[in-house]
Amino acid sequence: MLQNANIMTDTLDYALSNALKWAEDFFPGDSPITFSPLDGDGSQRRYIRLFRDNKTIMLLLGPVESENRLWLYLGQKLWYHGLPLPQIFEADLTEGRFLLEDLGHIRLDKVTSDLAWPHCNLARPLAYLLADWHDRALTAVGSLGSSNPPYDQNLAMELEWRYFANGLRLLNLKNAHLADDLSHEALELSCLATSAGDLVLIHRDFQSRNLMLYKDKIEGDKIMVIDWQGARLGPAPYDLSSLLNDPYVNVTEDIKQTFLEHYQSARKSKMPAAFKTQLLSLGALRMMQAFGAYVNLTIVKKKMGYRDYLFPALERLRLILSASPLGHLKGLRNLVDKITMDLSVGQ
């Protein structure tokens, strides 16, 4: 028997109704299963929290088969090797449904206690978590084959720059056409971002909404990682730039520096001479990707709450392009200034 305070089983969509019945066999108990759908994020995946006999478990529904296979493969490998991911208990790839450990509801962008990120008391554990991921995840996973190709110059142009330029067109901004003549600067930015070494398994979406503060009964508070399906071989600073330029939170320059010092200490290695330039270049590309994603979510998927993050992404992009290692990319900086003005006028 399935119960929910707001949604009766006879009104459920087919996939969810069948998944809840499937879960009965793997989540045993005396009382009926009750459930609560979680608020959706930017993806097509759906998370539903199941309750039974004072226990909880998460049900995940994923409609994209290729993404499901990669998510499951990575999740099982990384968890087995001790990376901080939720345990996957059951998987049905045919129907795209999974049961996994419930990490609670405390995302790092919503923490309000004195453990809140981006305050400095989380800089060290976050830096050590990411350093450990970069040191061990690639060995844990092995080859990804062609599933998630390595992050290189071509991929940076495709996933970041063209996504950004397409977002400008979707918004129908007055100065969107300026991007058409800036591919050469975007190409140089992509070259700076991918030319240095230190290739690791990057998460590629390492930001506060994909990090959970988990209340472990034995180990206490732990930071856990979710949504790892985009992981691929790539430059380590990509994940650092994702976290430190995160539009969902405001990371100060002091905390950025503290984080980087802890990260360097944890990895026991000196940053290469080109590290700052690469970090900034990847940060610029990451903010382009974030802006494009927010536009797509707002315009195409009608998730209007993401419009609030367009300006933070642009402001971070402007600041990065103003830094001395990238100051020569004047066309990109001018583009960002003009589209920021276009957006302001259009509001």
Contacts in CASP RR format, 6 or more apart in sequence:
PFRMAT RR
TARGET T0000
AUTHOR 0000-0000-0000
METHOD contacts of the structure
MODEL  1
MLQNANIMTDTLDYALSNALKWAEDFFPGDSPITFSPLDGDGSQRRYIRL
FRDNKTIMLLLGPVESENRLWLYLGQKLWYHGLPLPQIFEADLTEGRFLL
EDLGHIRLDKVTSDLAWPHCNLARPLAYLLADWHDRALTAVGSLGSSNPP
YDQNLAMELEWRYFANGLRLLNLKNAHLADDLSHEALELSCLATSAGDLV
LIHRDFQSRNLMLYKDKIEGDKIMVIDWQGARLGPAPYDLSSLLNDPYVN
VTEDIKQTFLEHYQSARKSKMPAAFKTQLLSLGALRMMQAFGAYVNLTIV
KKKMGYRDYLFPALERLRLILSASPLGHLKGLRNLVDKITMDLSVGQ
1 32 0 8 1.000
1 33 0 8 1.000
2 9 0 8 1.000
2 20 0 8 1.000
2 21 0 8 1.000
2 32 0 8 1.000
2 33 0 8 1.000
2 34 0 8 1.000
2 35 0 8 1.000
3 32 0 8 1.000
3 33 0 8 1.000
3 34 0 8 1.000
3 35 0 8 1.000
4 34 0 8 1.000
4 35 0 8 1.000
4 36 0 8 1.000
5 34 0 8 1.000
7 37 0 8 1.000
9 17 0 8 1.000
9 20 0 8 1.000
12 20 0 8 1.000
15 61 0 8 1.000
15 63 0 8 1.000
15 95 0 8 1.000
15 97 0 8 1.000
16 46 0 8 1.000
16 48 0 8 1.000
16 61 0 8 1.000
18 95 0 8 1.000
19 48 0 8 1.000
19 59 0 8 1.000
19 61 0 8 1.000
19 95 0 8 1.000
19 97 0 8 1.000
20 33 0 8 1.000
20 35 0 8 1.000
20 48 0 8 1.000
20 50 0 8 1.000
20 59 0 8 1.000
22 92 0 8 1.000
22 95 0 8 1.000
22 97 0 8 1.000
23 33 0 8 1.000
23 50 0 8 1.000
23 57 0 8 1.000
23 59 0 8 1.000
23 99 0 8 1.000
24 33 0 8 1.000
26 89 0 8 1.000
26 90 0 8 1.000
26 99 0 8 1.000
27 33 0 8 1.000
27 50 0 8 1.000
27 52 0 8 1.000
27 55 0 8 1.000
27 57 0 8 1.000
27 99 0 8 1.000
28 52 0 8 1.000
29 52 0 8 1.000
29 53 0 8 1.000
30 53 0 8 1.000
31 52 0 8 1.000
31 53 0 8 1.000
32 52 0 8 1.000
33 50 0 8 1.000
33 51 0 8 1.000
33 52 0 8 1.000
34 50 0 8 1.000
34 51 0 8 1.000
34 52 0 8 1.000
35 48 0 8 1.000
35 49 0 8 1.000
35 50 0 8 1.000
35 51 0 8 1.000
35 59 0 8 1.000
36 48 0 8 1.000
36 49 0 8 1.000
36 51 0 8 1.000
37 46 0 8 1.000
37 47 0 8 1.000
37 48 0 8 1.000
37 49 0 8 1.000
38 46 0 8 1.000
38 47 0 8 1.000
38 48 0 8 1.000
38 49 0 8 1.000
40 46 0 8 1.000
40 47 0 8 1.000
41 209 0 8 1.000
41 227 0 8 1.000
42 293 0 8 1.000
42 297 0 8 1.000
42 301 0 8 1.000
42 303 0 8 1.000
42 306 0 8 1.000
43 227 0 8 1.000
44 62 0 8 1.000
44 63 0 8 1.000
44 64 0 8 1.000
45 60 0 8 1.000
45 61 0 8 1.000
45 62 0 8 1.000
45 63 0 8 1.000
46 60 0 8 1.000
46 61 0 8 1.000
46 62 0 8 1.000
47 58 0 8 1.000
47 59 0 8 1.000
47 60 0 8 1.000
48 58 0 8 1.000
48 59 0 8 1.000
48 60 0 8 1.000
48 61 0 8 1.000
49 56 0 8 1.000
49 57 0 8 1.000
49 58 0 8 1.000
49 59 0 8 1.000
49 102 0 8 1.000
50 56 0 8 1.000
50 57 0 8 1.000
50 58 0 8 1.000
50 59 0 8 1.000
56 102 0 8 1.000
56 104 0 8 1.000
57 89 0 8 1.000
57 99 0 8 1.000
57 100 0 8 1.000
57 101 0 8 1.000
57 102 0 8 1.000
58 86 0 8 1.000
58 99 0 8 1.000
58 100 0 8 1.000
58 101 0 8 1.000
58 102 0 8 1.000
58 103 0 8 1.000
59 97 0 8 1.000
59 98 0 8 1.000
59 99 0 8 1.000
60 97 0 8 1.000
60 98 0 8 1.000
60 99 0 8 1.000
60 100 0 8 1.000
61 96 0 8 1.000
61 97 0 8 1.000
62 68 0 8 1.000
62 96 0 8 1.000
62 97 0 8 1.000
62 98 0 8 1.000
63 96 0 8 1.000
65 93 0 8 1.000
65 96 0 8 1.000
66 147 0 8 1.000
67 229 0 8 1.000
68 93 0 8 1.000
68 96 0 8 1.000
68 98 0 8 1.000
69 93 0 8 1.000
69 147 0 8 1.000
70 144 0 8 1.000
70 147 0 8 1.000
70 148 0 8 1.000
70 229 0 8 1.000
70 230 0 8 1.000
71 228 0 8 1.000
71 229 0 8 1.000
72 88 0 8 1.000
72 91 0 8 1.000
72 93 0 8 1.000
72 98 0 8 1.000
73 141 0 8 1.000
74 141 0 8 1.000
74 228 0 8 1.000
74 229 0 8 1.000
74 231 0 8 1.000
75 85 0 8 1.000
75 88 0 8 1.000
75 228 0 8 1.000
76 88 0 8 1.000
77 140 0 8 1.000
77 141 0 8 1.000
77 142 0 8 1.000
78 85 0 8 1.000
78 137 0 8 1.000
78 140 0 8 1.000
78 141 0 8 1.000
78 228 0 8 1.000
79 85 0 8 1.000
79 86 0 8 1.000
79 87 0 8 1.000
79 88 0 8 1.000
80 140 0 8 1.000
81 136 0 8 1.000
81 137 0 8 1.000
81 139 0 8 1.000
81 140 0 8 1.000
82 140 0 8 1.000
83 132 0 8 1.000
83 133 0 8 1.000
83 136 0 8 1.000
83 137 0 8 1.000
83 140 0 8 1.000
83 225 0 8 1.000
84 129 0 8 1.000
84 222 0 8 1.000
84 223 0 8 1.000
84 224 0 8 1.000
84 225 0 8 1.000
85 224 0 8 1.000
85 225 0 8 1.000
85 226 0 8 1.000
85 228 0 8 1.000
86 100 0 8 1.000
86 101 0 8 1.000
86 102 0 8 1.000
86 103 0 8 1.000
86 224 0 8 1.000
86 226 0 8 1.000
87 100 0 8 1.000
87 101 0 8 1.000
88 98 0 8 1.000
88 99 0 8 1.000
88 100 0 8 1.000
88 101 0 8 1.000
89 99 0 8 1.000
89 100 0 8 1.000
89 101 0 8 1.000
90 98 0 8 1.000
90 99 0 8 1.000
91 97 0 8 1.000
91 98 0 8 1.000
91 99 0 8 1.000
92 98 0 8 1.000
103 212 0 8 1.000
103 214 0 8 1.000
103 224 0 8 1.000
103 226 0 8 1.000
104 212 0 8 1.000
104 214 0 8 1.000
104 215 0 8 1.000
106 212 0 8 1.000
106 213 0 8 1.000
106 214 0 8 1.000
106 215 0 8 1.000
107 208 0 8 1.000
107 209 0 8 1.000
107 211 0 8 1.000
107 212 0 8 1.000
107 213 0 8 1.000
108 116 0 8 1.000
108 117 0 8 1.000
108 122 0 8 1.000
108 208 0 8 1.000
108 209 0 8 1.000
108 211 0 8 1.000
108 212 0 8 1.000
108 213 0 8 1.000
108 223 0 8 1.000
108 249 0 8 1.000
109 117 0 8 1.000
109 208 0 8 1.000
109 209 0 8 1.000
109 246 0 8 1.000
109 248 0 8 1.000
109 249 0 8 1.000
111 117 0 8 1.000
111 213 0 8 1.000
114 121 0 8 1.000
115 121 0 8 1.000
115 122 0 8 1.000
115 213 0 8 1.000
115 221 0 8 1.000
116 122 0 8 1.000
117 126 0 8 1.000
117 208 0 8 1.000
117 211 0 8 1.000
117 249 0 8 1.000
118 246 0 8 1.000
118 249 0 8 1.000
118 250 0 8 1.000
118 251 0 8 1.000
118 252 0 8 1.000
118 255 0 8 1.000
119 255 0 8 1.000
120 254 0 8 1.000
120 255 0 8 1.000
120 258 0 8 1.000
122 223 0 8 1.000
123 255 0 8 1.000
123 258 0 8 1.000
123 259 0 8 1.000
123 262 0 8 1.000
124 258 0 8 1.000
124 262 0 8 1.000
125 223 0 8 1.000
126 211 0 8 1.000
126 223 0 8 1.000
126 243 0 8 1.000
126 259 0 8 1.000
127 259 0 8 1.000
127 260 0 8 1.000
127 262 0 8 1.000
127 263 0 8 1.000
127 265 0 8 1.000
127 266 0 8 1.000
128 262 0 8 1.000
128 263 0 8 1.000
128 266 0 8 1.000
129 223 0 8 1.000
129 225 0 8 1.000
130 206 0 8 1.000
130 239 0 8 1.000
130 240 0 8 1.000
130 243 0 8 1.000
130 263 0 8 1.000
131 263 0 8 1.000
131 266 0 8 1.000
131 267 0 8 1.000
132 266 0 8 1.000
133 200 0 8 1.000
133 201 0 8 1.000
133 203 0 8 1.000
133 225 0 8 1.000
133 239 0 8 1.000
134 200 0 8 1.000
134 201 0 8 1.000
134 202 0 8 1.000
134 236 0 8 1.000
134 239 0 8 1.000
134 267 0 8 1.000
135 200 0 8 1.000
135 267 0 8 1.000
137 200 0 8 1.000
137 201 0 8 1.000
137 231 0 8 1.000
138 200 0 8 1.000
138 201 0 8 1.000
138 233 0 8 1.000
140 201 0 8 1.000
141 201 0 8 1.000
141 231 0 8 1.000
144 231 0 8 1.000
144 232 0 8 1.000
144 233 0 8 1.000
148 230 0 8 1.000
148 231 0 8 1.000
148 232 0 8 1.000
149 155 0 8 1.000
149 232 0 8 1.000
150 199 0 8 1.000
150 232 0 8 1.000
150 233 0 8 1.000
150 234 0 8 1.000
151 194 0 8 1.000
151 202 0 8 1.000
151 204 0 8 1.000
151 232 0 8 1.000
151 233 0 8 1.000
151 234 0 8 1.000
151 235 0 8 1.000
151 238 0 8 1.000
152 194 0 8 1.000
152 234 0 8 1.000
153 187 0 8 1.000
153 190 0 8 1.000
153 191 0 8 1.000
153 193 0 8 1.000
153 194 0 8 1.000
156 189 0 8 1.000
156 190 0 8 1.000
156 193 0 8 1.000
156 194 0 8 1.000
156 285 0 8 1.000
157 183 0 8 1.000
157 186 0 8 1.000
157 187 0 8 1.000
157 190 0 8 1.000
159 289 0 8 1.000
160 190 0 8 1.000
160 285 0 8 1.000
160 286 0 8 1.000
160 288 0 8 1.000
160 289 0 8 1.000
161 183 0 8 1.000
161 186 0 8 1.000
161 189 0 8 1.000
161 190 0 8 1.000
161 285 0 8 1.000
161 288 0 8 1.000
163 288 0 8 1.000
163 289 0 8 1.000
163 292 0 8 1.000
163 293 0 8 1.000
163 296 0 8 1.000
164 179 0 8 1.000
164 288 0 8 1.000
164 289 0 8 1.000
164 291 0 8 1.000
164 292 0 8 1.000
165 176 0 8 1.000
165 179 0 8 1.000
165 180 0 8 1.000
166 292 0 8 1.000
167 176 0 8 1.000
167 291 0 8 1.000
167 292 0 8 1.000
167 295 0 8 1.000
167 296 0 8 1.000
167 299 0 8 1.000
168 176 0 8 1.000
168 179 0 8 1.000
168 295 0 8 1.000
168 339 0 8 1.000
169 176 0 8 1.000
170 295 0 8 1.000
170 296 0 8 1.000
170 299 0 8 1.000
170 300 0 8 1.000
171 295 0 8 1.000
171 299 0 8 1.000
171 342 0 8 1.000
171 343 0 8 1.000
173 339 0 8 1.000
173 342 0 8 1.000
173 343 0 8 1.000
174 338 0 8 1.000
174 342 0 8 1.000
175 335 0 8 1.000
175 338 0 8 1.000
175 339 0 8 1.000
175 341 0 8 1.000
175 342 0 8 1.000
176 339 0 8 1.000
176 342 0 8 1.000
178 331 0 8 1.000
178 334 0 8 1.000
178 335 0 8 1.000
178 338 0 8 1.000
179 335 0 8 1.000
182 331 0 8 1.000
182 332 0 8 1.000
182 335 0 8 1.000
185 329 0 8 1.000
185 331 0 8 1.000
185 332 0 8 1.000
186 332 0 8 1.000
188 329 0 8 1.000
189 281 0 8 1.000
189 284 0 8 1.000
189 285 0 8 1.000
189 326 0 8 1.000
189 329 0 8 1.000
189 332 0 8 1.000
190 281 0 8 1.000
190 285 0 8 1.000
192 277 0 8 1.000
192 278 0 8 1.000
192 281 0 8 1.000
192 325 0 8 1.000
192 326 0 8 1.000
193 235 0 8 1.000
193 238 0 8 1.000
193 278 0 8 1.000
193 281 0 8 1.000
193 282 0 8 1.000
193 283 0 8 1.000
193 284 0 8 1.000
193 285 0 8 1.000
194 234 0 8 1.000
194 235 0 8 1.000
195 274 0 8 1.000
195 278 0 8 1.000
196 235 0 8 1.000
196 272 0 8 1.000
196 274 0 8 1.000
196 275 0 8 1.000
196 278 0 8 1.000
197 235 0 8 1.000
197 272 0 8 1.000
198 235 0 8 1.000
198 236 0 8 1.000
198 237 0 8 1.000
198 272 0 8 1.000
199 233 0 8 1.000
199 234 0 8 1.000
199 235 0 8 1.000
199 236 0 8 1.000
200 233 0 8 1.000
200 234 0 8 1.000
200 235 0 8 1.000
200 236 0 8 1.000
201 231 0 8 1.000
201 232 0 8 1.000
201 233 0 8 1.000
201 234 0 8 1.000
202 231 0 8 1.000
202 232 0 8 1.000
202 233 0 8 1.000
202 234 0 8 1.000
202 235 0 8 1.000
202 236 0 8 1.000
202 238 0 8 1.000
202 239 0 8 1.000
203 210 0 8 1.000
203 225 0 8 1.000
203 228 0 8 1.000
203 230 0 8 1.000
203 231 0 8 1.000
203 239 0 8 1.000
203 242 0 8 1.000
204 230 0 8 1.000
204 231 0 8 1.000
204 232 0 8 1.000
204 238 0 8 1.000
204 239 0 8 1.000
204 242 0 8 1.000
205 227 0 8 1.000
205 230 0 8 1.000
205 242 0 8 1.000
206 225 0 8 1.000
206 239 0 8 1.000
206 242 0 8 1.000
206 243 0 8 1.000
207 242 0 8 1.000
207 243 0 8 1.000
207 246 0 8 1.000
207 248 0 8 1.000
208 243 0 8 1.000
208 246 0 8 1.000
208 248 0 8 1.000
208 249 0 8 1.000
209 248 0 8 1.000
210 225 0 8 1.000
210 226 0 8 1.000
210 227 0 8 1.000
211 223 0 8 1.000
211 224 0 8 1.000
211 225 0 8 1.000
211 226 0 8 1.000
212 223 0 8 1.000
212 224 0 8 1.000
212 225 0 8 1.000
212 226 0 8 1.000
213 221 0 8 1.000
213 222 0 8 1.000
213 223 0 8 1.000
213 224 0 8 1.000
214 221 0 8 1.000
214 222 0 8 1.000
214 223 0 8 1.000
214 224 0 8 1.000
215 221 0 8 1.000
216 222 0 8 1.000
235 278 0 8 1.000
235 282 0 8 1.000
237 275 0 8 1.000
237 278 0 8 1.000
237 279 0 8 1.000
237 282 0 8 1.000
238 282 0 8 1.000
238 286 0 8 1.000
240 259 0 8 1.000
240 260 0 8 1.000
240 263 0 8 1.000
240 279 0 8 1.000
240 282 0 8 1.000
241 279 0 8 1.000
241 280 0 8 1.000
241 282 0 8 1.000
241 283 0 8 1.000
241 286 0 8 1.000
242 283 0 8 1.000
242 286 0 8 1.000
243 251 0 8 1.000
243 259 0 8 1.000
244 251 0 8 1.000
244 256 0 8 1.000
244 259 0 8 1.000
244 260 0 8 1.000
245 251 0 8 1.000
245 283 0 8 1.000
245 286 0 8 1.000
245 287 0 8 1.000
245 316 0 8 1.000
245 320 0 8 1.000
247 287 0 8 1.000
247 290 0 8 1.000
247 294 0 8 1.000
247 309 0 8 1.000
247 312 0 8 1.000
247 313 0 8 1.000
247 316 0 8 1.000
248 309 0 8 1.000
248 312 0 8 1.000
251 259 0 8 1.000
260 271 0 8 1.000
264 270 0 8 1.000
264 271 0 8 1.000
276 325 0 8 1.000
277 325 0 8 1.000
277 326 0 8 1.000
280 320 0 8 1.000
280 323 0 8 1.000
280 325 0 8 1.000
280 326 0 8 1.000
281 325 0 8 1.000
281 326 0 8 1.000
283 316 0 8 1.000
283 320 0 8 1.000
284 317 0 8 1.000
284 320 0 8 1.000
284 321 0 8 1.000
284 326 0 8 1.000
284 332 0 8 1.000
287 313 0 8 1.000
287 314 0 8 1.000
287 316 0 8 1.000
287 317 0 8 1.000
287 320 0 8 1.000
288 317 0 8 1.000
290 309 0 8 1.000
290 313 0 8 1.000
291 310 0 8 1.000
291 313 0 8 1.000
291 314 0 8 1.000
291 317 0 8 1.000
293 306 0 8 1.000
294 306 0 8 1.000
294 307 0 8 1.000
294 309 0 8 1.000
294 310 0 8 1.000
294 313 0 8 1.000
295 310 0 8 1.000
297 303 0 8 1.000
297 306 0 8 1.000
298 304 0 8 1.000
298 305 0 8 1.000
298 306 0 8 1.000
298 307 0 8 1.000
298 310 0 8 1.000
310 343 0 8 1.000
311 340 0 8 1.000
311 343 0 8 1.000
314 336 0 8 1.000
314 339 0 8 1.000
314 340 0 8 1.000
314 343 0 8 1.000
315 340 0 8 1.000
317 336 0 8 1.000
318 333 0 8 1.000
318 336 0 8 1.000
318 337 0 8 1.000
318 340 0 8 1.000
320 326 0 8 1.000
321 327 0 8 1.000
321 329 0 8 1.000
321 332 0 8 1.000
321 333 0 8 1.000
321 336 0 8 1.000
322 333 0 8 1.000
327 333 0 8 1.000
END
